[in-house]
Amino acid sequence: FINNQGRPVRTMAKVEVFRFPVIGRLITAAKQIPVDRGTSRAIQSLHSAIEAVNAGECVLVYPEGTLTRDPDLWPMTAKNGVARIALTTGAPVIPLAQWGAHEVLAPYDPRPHLFPRKTIHVSAGEPVQLDDLRDQPMTASVLTEATLRIMRALTLELAKIRGQEPPETPFDRGDL
């Protein structure tokens, strides 16, 4: 991916994807950022993302850290990594929503459905307002507030694409 300023986009992706023979070599060569979820090494991916942003690179973060478990495919509660990156670097967070990819590759279905052709809609919203949080100590409550704002903006952007009202509260990953 190339962003609108001609810079390549670095994506944070689970480390397992890097282990696939061909895909793994490609994404490693493209300098994507592996995330070793659920381990003490996961923090390294956050440091790598912060370094990339500080170097002027664009980093794509999936705030939930996994596919949504919401039965209607709305965003669920998120982890606070994207908030940490934004508050540490001062970089803007642009909510980028997409709808339609589930028709090509349904969640947890390894078989792609390429025919008939599918349409995938993508929409970028306005930067999430975090300026009032940037000067505060990075406490749990500040990270929670930043994460909630980011996910609210992302959910509203998705609602525009879908032409539907989102749920009042996101699906809570703690319910799993």
C-alpha positions as CSV (number, residue, x, y, z in Angstrom):
1,F,0.0,0.0,0.0
2,I,1.1,3.6,-0.7
3,N,-0.6,6.5,1.2
4,N,-1.6,9.7,-0.4
5,Q,1.9,11.2,0.3
6,G,3.6,8.5,-1.7
7,R,4.9,6.8,1.4
8,P,4.6,3.0,1.8
9,V,2.2,1.9,4.6
10,R,3.6,-0.5,7.2
11,T,1.0,-2.8,8.7
12,M,1.1,-4.5,12.1
13,A,0.2,-8.2,11.6
14,K,0.2,-11.2,13.7
15,V,3.5,-13.0,13.7
16,E,1.9,-16.2,12.3
17,V,1.4,-14.6,8.9
18,F,5.2,-14.0,8.7
19,R,5.7,-17.8,8.9
20,F,3.8,-18.6,5.6
21,P,6.5,-19.5,3.1
22,V,5.9,-17.0,0.3
23,I,3.7,-14.4,2.0
24,G,6.1,-14.3,5.0
25,R,9.0,-13.4,2.8
26,L,7.0,-10.8,0.9
27,I,5.7,-9.0,4.0
28,T,9.1,-9.2,5.7
29,A,10.7,-7.6,2.7
30,A,8.0,-4.9,2.7
31,K,9.0,-4.1,6.3
32,Q,5.6,-4.9,7.8
33,I,5.6,-5.1,11.6
34,P,5.1,-8.6,13.3
35,V,3.0,-8.7,16.4
36,D,3.7,-11.7,18.7
37,R,0.3,-11.6,20.4
38,G,-0.1,-12.9,23.9
39,T,3.6,-12.9,24.7
40,S,6.1,-10.7,26.4
41,R,7.6,-10.0,23.0
42,A,4.4,-8.2,21.9
43,I,5.7,-4.9,23.3
44,Q,8.5,-5.0,20.6
45,S,5.9,-4.5,17.9
46,L,4.6,-1.4,19.7
47,H,8.2,0.0,19.9
48,S,8.7,-0.8,16.2
49,A,5.5,1.0,15.3
50,I,6.5,4.1,17.3
51,E,10.0,4.1,15.7
52,A,8.3,3.9,12.2
53,V,5.9,6.8,13.0
54,N,8.7,8.9,14.4
55,A,10.7,8.3,11.2
56,G,7.8,9.7,9.2
57,E,6.3,6.4,8.1
58,C,2.6,5.6,8.0
59,V,1.6,2.6,10.2
60,L,-1.7,0.8,9.8
61,V,-3.0,-0.7,13.1
62,Y,-6.0,-3.0,13.6
63,P,-7.0,-1.7,17.0
64,E,-8.9,-4.9,18.0
65,G,-5.8,-7.0,17.3
66,T,-8.0,-9.7,15.7
67,L,-11.1,-10.2,13.6
68,T,-14.3,-9.0,15.2
69,R,-16.3,-11.5,17.1
70,D,-19.4,-9.3,16.8
71,P,-22.1,-11.4,15.0
72,D,-23.0,-8.4,12.8
73,L,-19.3,-7.6,12.1
74,W,-19.3,-4.2,13.9
75,P,-16.0,-3.2,15.6
76,M,-15.6,-4.6,19.1
77,T,-13.7,-3.3,22.1
78,A,-10.1,-2.6,21.2
79,K,-6.7,-2.8,22.8
80,N,-4.9,0.4,23.6
81,G,-1.9,0.0,21.3
82,V,-3.1,2.5,18.7
83,A,-3.7,5.1,21.5
84,R,-0.2,4.5,22.9
85,I,1.4,5.0,19.5
86,A,-0.6,8.2,18.8
87,L,-0.1,9.7,22.3
88,T,3.6,8.8,22.3
89,T,4.4,10.2,18.8
90,G,1.8,13.0,18.5
91,A,0.8,11.5,15.1
92,P,-2.8,11.8,13.9
93,V,-5.1,8.8,13.9
94,I,-7.1,8.5,10.7
95,P,-10.0,6.1,11.1
96,L,-10.1,3.9,8.0
97,A,-13.1,1.7,7.6
98,Q,-13.8,-1.0,5.1
99,W,-16.9,-3.0,4.2
100,G,-17.3,-5.9,1.8
101,A,-14.0,-7.9,2.3
102,H,-16.1,-10.4,4.4
103,E,-17.9,-11.3,1.1
104,V,-14.6,-12.3,-0.5
105,L,-13.1,-14.0,2.6
106,A,-15.6,-14.6,5.4
107,P,-14.3,-14.6,8.9
108,Y,-12.7,-17.9,9.8
109,D,-13.5,-19.4,6.4
110,P,-10.2,-20.2,4.6
111,R,-11.9,-20.4,1.1
112,P,-12.1,-17.2,-0.8
113,H,-15.3,-16.4,-2.7
114,L,-14.1,-14.5,-5.8
115,F,-17.1,-15.0,-8.1
116,P,-19.3,-13.2,-8.8
117,R,-17.1,-10.1,-8.3
118,K,-17.4,-8.3,-5.1
119,T,-17.2,-4.6,-4.2
120,I,-15.2,-3.5,-1.2
121,H,-15.9,0.0,0.1
122,V,-13.1,1.9,2.0
123,S,-13.5,5.3,3.7
124,A,-11.1,7.5,5.6
125,G,-12.5,9.8,8.2
126,E,-11.2,13.0,9.8
127,P,-8.3,12.7,12.3
128,V,-9.5,11.7,15.7
129,Q,-9.2,14.6,18.2
130,L,-6.7,13.6,20.9
131,D,-5.0,17.0,21.5
132,D,-6.4,17.4,24.9
133,L,-5.0,14.1,26.0
134,R,-1.5,14.5,24.6
135,D,-0.2,16.6,27.5
136,Q,-1.5,14.3,30.2
137,P,0.4,11.5,31.8
138,M,-0.3,8.2,29.9
139,T,-2.5,6.6,32.6
140,A,-5.0,3.8,32.1
141,S,-7.8,6.3,32.0
142,V,-6.2,8.5,29.4
143,L,-5.4,5.4,27.2
144,T,-9.0,4.2,27.7
145,E,-10.4,7.5,26.7
146,A,-8.1,7.8,23.6
147,T,-9.0,4.2,22.6
148,L,-12.7,4.9,23.0
149,R,-12.5,8.0,20.8
150,I,-10.6,6.1,18.1
151,M,-13.0,3.2,18.1
152,R,-16.1,5.6,18.1
153,A,-14.7,7.4,15.0
154,L,-13.9,4.1,13.3
155,T,-17.4,2.7,14.1
156,L,-19.1,5.9,12.8
157,E,-17.0,5.7,9.6
158,L,-18.1,2.1,9.1
159,A,-21.8,3.1,9.8
160,K,-21.6,5.6,6.9
161,I,-20.3,3.0,4.5
162,R,-22.9,0.4,5.7
163,G,-25.8,2.9,5.8
164,Q,-26.8,1.5,9.2
165,E,-26.8,2.6,12.8
166,P,-24.1,0.9,14.8
167,P,-24.8,-0.8,18.1
168,E,-25.0,1.4,21.2
169,T,-22.1,-0.4,22.8
170,P,-19.4,-2.4,21.1
171,F,-19.2,-6.2,21.5
172,D,-16.9,-6.8,24.5
173,R,-14.0,-9.2,23.9
174,G,-14.3,-10.1,27.6
175,D,-17.5,-11.9,26.8
176,L,-15.6,-14.5,24.8
